[in-house]
Amino acid sequence: MAKKNQTPPKTFEEALNELEQILSEIEGGEVGLEESLLKYERGNFLIQHCRGVLNSAEKQIEVLSKSADGGVQSVPLNEPE
């Protein structure tokens, strides 16, 4: 199947919502085979898009977390109570 130019969603959250909708439609049997394949292709595109956004955010956090000596400071997000 030839890859088409896909339009990325505006936000990460929109991508996740669209992925959830696609998964629900495919699992629910609401669409035929051809449409399922198109939705599957769109889902793969959205997954790659989300991975790119997450990788970019991770790199940005690493940059922001660097200490003055160039090491990375470990800052716990949630400590158990």
GUGURO-412350 format. One record per residue: residue number from 0; x, y, z of N, C-alpha, C in turn. Coordinates in nm, 4 decimals. Layout:
<rs>
   num        n.x        n.y        n.z       ca.x       ca.y       ca.z        c.x        c.y        c.z
   NUM          X          Y          Z          X          Y          Z          X          Y          Z
...
</rs>
This chain:
<rs>
   num        n.x        n.y        n.z       ca.x       ca.y       ca.z        c.x        c.y        c.z
     0     0.0847    -0.1173     0.0000     0.0000     0.0000     0.0000     0.0894     0.1237     0.0000
     1     0.0682     0.2124    -0.0915     0.1500     0.3328    -0.1024     0.1189     0.4283     0.0113
     2     0.2236     0.4847     0.0680     0.2041     0.5805     0.1759     0.1616     0.7141     0.1187
     3     0.0603     0.7695     0.1793     0.0110     0.9000     0.1377     0.0676     1.0046     0.2312
     4     0.0687     1.1294     0.1864     0.1090     1.2367     0.2747     0.0030     1.2509     0.3825
     5     0.0423     1.2294     0.5051    -0.0496     1.2356     0.6181    -0.0320     1.3694     0.6886
     6    -0.1413     1.4235     0.7367    -0.1385     1.5485     0.8102    -0.1286     1.5175     0.9586
     7    -0.0243     1.5669     1.0248    -0.0137     1.5409     1.1683    -0.1164     1.6234     1.2460
     8    -0.1623     1.5721     1.3583    -0.2547     1.6473     1.4411    -0.1856     1.7696     1.5010
     9    -0.2654     1.8644     1.5474    -0.2093     1.9878     1.6025    -0.1408     1.9648     1.7367
    10    -0.1945     1.8718     1.8156    -0.1367     1.8467     1.9476    -0.1192     1.6973     1.9709
    11    -0.0388     1.6660     2.0697    -0.0167     1.5286     2.1111    -0.1480     1.4665     2.1581
    12    -0.2248     1.5439     2.2322    -0.3523     1.4949     2.2847    -0.4507     1.4619     2.1724
    13    -0.4528     1.5435     2.0679    -0.5386     1.5151     1.9527    -0.4970     1.3839     1.8863
    14    -0.3672     1.3603     1.8789    -0.3176     1.2362     1.8191    -0.3636     1.1163     1.9010
    15    -0.3530     1.1255     2.0332    -0.3965     1.0154     2.1184    -0.5464     0.9911     2.1061
    16    -0.6233     1.0986     2.1034    -0.7684     1.0843     2.0886    -0.8038     1.0174     1.9565
    17    -0.7359     1.0583     1.8493    -0.7625     0.9976     1.7187    -0.7234     0.8504     1.7181
    18    -0.6108     0.8177     1.7816    -0.5693     0.6781     1.7907    -0.6733     0.5944     1.8660
    19    -0.7242     0.6479     1.9757    -0.8259     0.5766     2.0523    -0.9513     0.5536     1.9686
    20    -0.9894     0.6532     1.8907    -1.1079     0.6417     1.8057    -1.0865     0.5357     1.6979
    21    -0.9701     0.5378     1.6351    -0.9372     0.4400     1.5314    -0.9414     0.2987     1.5898
    22    -0.8788     0.2808     1.7041    -0.8754     0.1492     1.7679    -1.0163     0.1010     1.8014
    23    -1.0966     0.1889     1.8542    -1.2341     0.1543     1.8891    -1.3138     0.1117     1.7659
    24    -1.2982     0.1858     1.6562    -1.3713     0.1547     1.5338    -1.3271     0.0218     1.4733
    25    -1.1972    -0.0031     1.4720    -1.1461    -0.1277     1.4137    -1.1864    -0.2464     1.5017
    26    -1.1670    -0.2340     1.6329    -1.2013    -0.3441     1.7231    -1.3516    -0.3691     1.7271
    27    -1.4305    -0.2633     1.7105    -1.5744    -0.2766     1.7169    -1.6368    -0.3307     1.5903
    28    -1.5575    -0.3501     1.4865    -1.6086    -0.4023     1.3608    -1.7001    -0.3048     1.2889
    29    -1.6826    -0.1763     1.3160    -1.7686    -0.0737     1.2572    -1.7287    -0.0379     1.1143
    30    -1.6135    -0.0851     1.0700    -1.5640    -0.0483     0.9375    -1.5269    -0.1745     0.8592
    31    -1.5321    -0.1617     0.7280    -1.4955    -0.2724     0.6407    -1.3449    -0.2904     0.6320
    32    -1.3047    -0.3912     0.5584    -1.1636    -0.4256     0.5471    -1.0803    -0.3122     0.4879
    33    -1.1239    -0.2563     0.3758    -1.0460    -0.1508     0.3110    -1.0311    -0.0284     0.4005
    34    -1.1426     0.0093     0.4640    -1.1349     0.1249     0.5542    -1.0506     0.0926     0.6771
    35    -1.0569    -0.0310     0.7234    -0.9732    -0.0729     0.8361    -0.8257    -0.0589     0.8027
    36    -0.7888    -0.0972     0.6799    -0.6492    -0.0856     0.6379    -0.6051     0.0606     0.6335
    37    -0.6934     0.1483     0.5844    -0.6612     0.2908     0.5817    -0.6463     0.3461     0.7235
    38    -0.7357     0.3032     0.8120    -0.7290     0.3491     0.9508    -0.6035     0.2939     1.0185
    39    -0.5681     0.1700     0.9864    -0.4461     0.1104     1.0406    -0.3235     0.1909     0.9974
    40    -0.3207     0.2289     0.8708    -0.2098     0.3095     0.8188    -0.2041     0.4446     0.8908
    41    -0.3201     0.5072     0.9101    -0.3260     0.6351     0.9817    -0.2799     0.6157     1.1260
    42    -0.3219     0.5060     1.1870    -0.2804     0.4773     1.3239    -0.1300     0.4632     1.3362
    43    -0.0682     0.3935     1.2417     0.0784     0.3807     1.2427     0.1453     0.5168     1.2291
    44     0.0906     0.6015     1.1431     0.1443     0.7363     1.1278     0.1337     0.8129     1.2602
    45     0.0190     0.8020     1.3249    -0.0014     0.8734     1.4513     0.0917     0.8221     1.5608
    46     0.1155     0.6913     1.5629     0.2081     0.6346     1.6610     0.3480     0.6914     1.6400
    47     0.3944     0.6953     1.5164     0.5268     0.7515     1.4870     0.5327     0.8992     1.5245
    48     0.4248     0.9714     1.4969     0.4172     1.1133     1.5326     0.4292     1.1293     1.6842
    49     0.3539     1.0502     1.7592     0.3573     1.0587     1.9057     0.4959     1.0229     1.9599
    50     0.5577     0.9212     1.9035     0.6934     0.8849     1.9472     0.7907     0.9998     1.9237
    51     0.7771     1.0661     1.8112     0.8636     1.1806     1.7829     0.8425     1.2938     1.8823
    52     0.7169     1.3217     1.9147     0.6858     1.4270     2.0114     0.7423     1.3907     2.1483
    53     0.7250     1.2649     2.1891     0.7759     1.2214     2.3194     0.9286     1.2244     2.3239
    54     0.9944     1.1813     2.2171     1.1409     1.1861     2.2127     1.1911     1.3291     2.2211
    55     1.1238     1.4190     2.1527     1.1609     1.5596     2.1563     1.1430     1.6171     2.2960
    56     1.0333     1.5821     2.3611     1.0079     1.6301     2.4971     1.1120     1.5748     2.5932
    57     1.1487     1.4482     2.5758     1.2492     1.3867     2.6616     1.3838     1.4581     2.6469
    58     1.4219     1.4892     2.5242     1.5480     1.5602     2.5013     1.5439     1.6999     2.5625
    59     1.4300     1.7661     2.5504     1.4159     1.8997     2.6081     1.4264     1.8940     2.7609
    60     1.3676     1.7919     2.8221     1.3761     1.7762     2.9668     1.5199     1.7508     3.0088
    61     1.5917     1.6690     2.9323     1.7322     1.6422     2.9629     1.8138     1.7705     2.9579
    62     1.7892     1.8547     2.8587     1.8608     1.9813     2.8465     1.8289     2.0712     2.9660
    63     1.7024     2.0774     3.0020     1.6614     2.1630     3.1125     1.7096     2.1107     3.2473
    64     1.7365     1.9793     3.2563     1.7763     1.9175     3.3823     1.9276     1.9116     3.4023
    65     2.0046     1.9556     3.3037     2.1506     1.9473     3.3167     2.1999     2.0393     3.4267
    66     2.2948     1.9873     3.5050     2.3540     2.0674     3.6113     2.4636     2.1553     3.5542
    67     2.5142     2.2440     3.6362     2.6176     2.3380     3.5925     2.7436     2.2666     3.5443
    68     2.7750     2.1489     3.6005     2.8957     2.0770     3.5595     2.8738     1.9886     3.4373
    69     2.7558     1.9952     3.3782     2.7285     1.9202     3.2562     2.6635     1.7857     3.2798
    70     2.6549     1.7429     3.4062     2.5875     1.6165     3.4375     2.4369     1.6373     3.4368
    71     2.3669     1.5282     3.4396     2.2210     1.5359     3.4431     2.1751     1.5152     3.5861
    72     2.0929     1.6070     3.6333     2.0384     1.5958     3.7675     1.9153     1.5069     3.7627
    73     1.9070     1.4177     3.8570     1.7889     1.3322     3.8665     1.6897     1.3971     3.9610
    74     1.5745     1.4321     3.9069     1.4712     1.4967     3.9867     1.3482     1.4084     3.9850
    75     1.3125     1.3473     4.1003     1.1937     1.2611     4.1016     1.0677     1.3426     4.0785
    76     0.9787     1.2898     3.9940     0.8534     1.3591     3.9653     0.7522     1.3358     4.0767
    77     0.7410     1.2140     4.1217     0.6471     1.1789     4.2288     0.7169     1.0886     4.3272
    78     0.7262     1.1318     4.4508     0.7851     1.0491     4.5530     0.6749     0.9768     4.6266
    79     0.6939     0.8483     4.6560     0.5925     0.7752     4.7319     0.5783     0.8345     4.8713
    80     0.4551     0.8363     4.9187     0.4305     0.8942     5.0510     0.4436     0.7900     5.1586
</rs>
